[in-house]
Amino acid sequence: MSMILSASVVRVRDGLPLSASTDYDQSTGMQECRKYFKILSRKLSQLPDRCTMKTGQYNINFISSLGVSYMMLCTENYPSVLAFCFLDELQKEFITTYNMMKTNTAVRPYCFIEFDNFIQRTKQRYNNTRSLSTKMNLADMQTEIKLRPPYQISVADLGSANGFAPLSVAECKGTGKISAAPHQRLEPVTLPGIVSFVLSLLCGALNLIRGFHAIESLLQNEGEDFSYVIAFFLGTAACLYQCYLFVYYTGWRNAKSFLAFGLICLCNMYLYELRNLWQLFFHVTVGAFSTLQIRLRQPQGKSPDYNV
């Protein structure tokens, strides 16, 4: 018997489940499919916006739009056109019900669990094709699928069931290339981290302003030392680079942050004649604080398992 078994709504950037239909089937095949759901949810940002995956007796279909993915599990003989019409209906209702700010700022898994009521009602309608309303335009969906068919994902593309193997898909037809290496995410930002980021920007701005003032002074007085201008601008670059290292992951990130801090210290030592002790103390302390926050905000070792 062809039917939809379950569906879920997942945030693309981190795989956070926003809502899902209640699933009571505990068969071996369903448990295996849940594993694939978890792996796919962690790789959504690397995949095209419309995909199908065949897993023995079942198919997993999903579409992604505006940072949210709509996933469903159905039997292998369920019509593909109906499957994507079902997902399209979920997408339209979810976008209408919840704004993007709510989905982007959600922190708890299944925080929109009430959407399950709509999923269940829609699932029942699509499992009884005779009850489907005539307003559904299956011809449009058939045409769209023919023009832009869903990308076919194989089990081998996902690698091992633990979800850590990189995708082996090199190219998606009509969608460009998929990165072979998963995006390295950093741990969530903390309040001290935000403070250090803002203070680093402030120090960079102060150095930049003083640098322009030094240029003006240099143009007015030929005896001024041009090296002060260089020191101010190097200090600005070091502060902004620390901001970059705090936000993004790069290789040798900790070592680079220490080098940036060392450059901040050297610039302030050179500028000791133009700054008082409190100013020097402020700039060096902010540099040290930012270096500490970069050190503390490490890459996530594993994408969180939300029991999708």
Disulfide bonds with the S-S distance in Angstrom:
none
